[in-house]
Amino acid sequence: MSKPNIPTPHITAKAGDFARTVLMPGDPLRAKFIAETYLEDAVLVNNVRGVQGYTGYYKGKRVSVMASGMGMPSIGIYSYELFNFYGVENIIRVGSAGGMADDIHVRDIVMGMTAYTNSNFGRQFFDGNVAPCASYKLLEAAIAAAKKLGVEPKVGPIYSSDIFYDETGSAEKLKKLGVLATEMEAGALYLNAARAGKNALAICTISDHIFTGESLPAEDRQTTFTQMMEIALEIA
């Protein structure tokens, strides 16, 4: 007799513990902050390796939030298991990003229409170049929700990198291609969603700028990036 897929080595939640939509910050403390600040009757459903996952209610809608950890291998594991084993339909990444374009500034909201990447994550699906894309349904809803909240988001390509301390000198080339910002997770999330026939979107707040040197402290990144959280919750 085959074993059920859940719990997994990374998630101890039971079947039905996650809502159809999961907000996914990288930082477990940001997941805790979202749950405590916005969700009613929030219940901790996962805490393996301190990667906290909660399910509760936002304006009467059942919503979950769980951290992804840093990088595409990490979000690749968690999003795969949520999409394929826990019945999750939508994952919205809410994280920080580094600005690249000239008209991007600290605290701006960036939505990744597509995710350029230097990762080989997509090679498992196709032996060539793949183009990780957001769900148009989620992107359209997020833009509308942002404007209702008085936020004018910047929408376009972002860059999902496997490298934080990057010596390749690729930033200038990417900037010339119109890339708005760089982060480390969206590419894998978008590909896992596409393969599973599910929906994904990255909504990021700019925490620093690669070229201008603007930056915010870690505490601000954890607890003050509330606009992207509220946008994501409105479309959950």
N, C-alpha and C positions, 0 to 999 in steps of 0.2 A: 504494500500500500504506500503510495507516494505521500511525502510530507507536505503540509500546506506551506505556502510561501511566506506566511507571517506567523509569528514575529520573525524579523530578519536579523542578521548579525548586528545591524545598525539601528533598528527601530523596534522597540518592544510593544508598541501600541497594538491593540486588538482590532479586528475587523470592525469597521464603522466608527472608529475613534476619530478619524479625520473627516473634515467637511469636504465638499466638492472643490472648494477653493482654498488654497494655502498661500499665505504671504510668507516669503522666504528671504529674510535678511541673512547676511553672512554671520554676524555676531550673535551668539546665544544670548548675550545680555540685551541686545536690541529686540530679540524675540520676546524675552521676559518683559521688557518695557512696553512693547505693543500690547501684549496680553493684559498687563496690569492697568494700562492707561485707557485702552479702548474696548476691551471685551468684557461682557457681563458673564458671570458664572463660568469663568475660564477654568479649565481642568488641565493639569499637566498630564499629557499622554505619552511623552517620551523624554528620557533624560540620559540615554546611553552616551557615554563619553562627554557628558555635560552639554550635549546638543539638545537644547530644550524645545519641546513641541507642545503647544497648547491648543485646545479647542474651546470656543465659547460663542458668544452672540454679539453681533454689532448691528444695532438698529433692527433687531429681530431676525437677522440673517445669521445662520450658523457658519462660522468662519474658523479656520485654523491658522496658526503661525508656527513655523519651525525654522531653526537656523540651518544654514547650508554648510557652514565652515568656509574656509578660504580656498579658492581655486577651482578649476574645472573638474579635476578628479573627484573632489569632495562633493560638489553640487551634482556631479554626474551620478554618484551613488544614491544620494538622497532623493533626487528628483525621479530617478529611474524606479526606485522602490515605491514612491508615492503614486506615480502614474500607473505602474504596472501591477502592483500588489494591493494597494489601498484604495483604488477606485477614485483617486483624485483626478479632476478634470482640468483644473486651472492652477498654475503656479505663477505667482507674481513676485519677481525678485524686487526687493526694496533694499538698496544698498548704496554705498558711496562710490564715487568715481573721480578720476582725475581729469580736469578740463584740458582740452587740446585746442579747440577752435578759438579764434580771437574774440568772438562775441559770447563766449561762455565764461561765467564768473562763479565764484564761491557761492553756494546755496542755490544756484540755479537747478531746476528740475530737468533732467534729460531722459527721454524715452527712446530706447534702442529699437529702431525699426528693423535693423539688421545688425549682426555682430561679426565684423571682420575678426579673424583670429589667426594666431600662429600655432595653434594647437593641432595635433594629429587626431583629436577625439573623433572627428567625422570620418576618418578613414575606415572605421569599422562598418560604416553604412554604404560607402561608395569609394572605389579606388580612383579618386580624382579630387577635384576641388568642389566643395559643397558650400552653400551660402546659407548659414543659419539665419532664420527670419523669425520675427515675432508673430504672434497671432494677430491678424488684422482686426478681428472682433474685439479682442482685449485692448488693442492699441486705440481703436476708434472710440471705445467707451472711456478709456483713460483720458484721452484728450478732452472729451466733452466734460468729464467729471472735474478735471483740472480747471477748466475755464469757469465752471460754475462756482468753484472755490476761489476764483480770482487769481489763478495761477496761469501764466502763459508758458507752457512747457516748450523746450527745445526738442525737436523730433528729427531723428536721422540716424546715420550709422554710428555705432560705437565699436570699440576695439577690445576684444577679450583676449588677454595675454596670459601665457603661462609664466611670464617673467615679470617680477616686480622691479628688481634692480637690473635694468635692461641696458646692455652694452652694445646692442645692435645698431643704435642710431636711427631707428625706424620712425620715431615720433614725427620728425619733419615731413617725411614722405606721406605718412598717414594724414597729417594735417592738410597737406595739399590735396588729398583725396576727399576732403570734407568730413573727416571723422571728428565727431564732437567731443568724445571723451574716451578714456580707457578704464577698464575694470578687469575682473578676472573670472567671471562666472557665466555670463549670459550665453556665450557660444554653446557650451555643453547643454545648458538648460533648453535652449531653442531646439537643438538637435534631438534631445530625448523626447521633447514634446511632439516634434514632427513624426518621429518613429512610432510613438505610441498613439498617434492620432488625437493628441490632446492640445491644450492651449498654454502658451507661456508669453510673458512680457517682462522686461527689465525696466523698472522705474528707478532712476538713480539721482541722488543729490550730489552736487559737486562739492567735494571736501577740500580740494587743492587744485592748483593749475600747474601743469608741467612746465610751461614757458614763462609765466609771470611770477611764480613763486608764492602766490597766495595760498594760504592753508588754514585749516581749523584744527583745534586740539581734539584728541581722541574722545574726551568726555562729550564734547558737542556732537560728534558723529554718532555717539551712542544714544543720546536722549533728546536732541533738538531737531533732528531731521523729520519733523512731523508732517510736513506737507505731502511728501511722497507716501507716507503711511496712510494718510486720510484719503488720498486719491485712490490708492489700492483698495482700501476698505469700502469705498463707495461703489466700486465695480465688482466686489467679491460676490 
